[in-house]
């Protein structure tokens, strides 16, 4: 059974997609960029501030569904510059620490709205 999720605590989707979709006990979260939902603007112009906001958006999304960051089993990180890998990793580690999910990190030519980083996750209850 599939159930779509959209929450008011996140920025509106930049296209025709849901914030997340439940498929059985798995929550598939759409990629989050570093847009602050209160201002509608990027949380900063550097990858660290954008990664931090993207992770806060992810936390808000999964917590709205009764989950925690420790329930995340897979993450995919998209960077426009692999030179930002270290700075992104430093922020990422603050959220996942020693219970880190499996992860892929890929470089891309561009991201929506000019974002420097986008992070998507899959969580399980």
Residue, then its C-alpha position, 0 to 999 in steps of 0.5 A: x500500500x502506498x501513501x503520499x506525505x506532504x507536510x507544511x513544515x517543509x518548503x513546497x515541492x519544486x515540482x510534481x512530487x510528494x515530500x515522501x511516500x510510504x510503501x509498506x514500512x519504508x518511507x522514501x523521502x524526496x531529496x531536500x535542498x537547504x531551503x529554510x521553510x520559514x524564509x523560502x530562501x537558502x539557509x546560506x551560500x555555502x555547502x555546510x549551511x545548505x547541508x545543515x538545513x537539508x538535514x533539518x528538513x529531513x529530520x522534520x519530515x521523518x519525525x512528522x511520521x513518527x520516525x527518528x534519524x536512527x531509522x534512516x537506512x539509506x542516504x543519497x547525497x548529491x553535490x555540485x562540487x566534490x570539493x565540498x565533500x569534507x564540509x558536507x561530511x562534517x555536517x552530516x556526521x553531526x546528524x548521523x554520528x555512529x549510527x550512520x546509514x548506508x550512503x552514496x555521494x555523487x557529483x552532479x552538474x546542477x541541482x534545483x534552484x541552484x542548490x549546492x547539495x541535495x540529500x534524500x533518505x529512505x527510512x524504515x519503521 
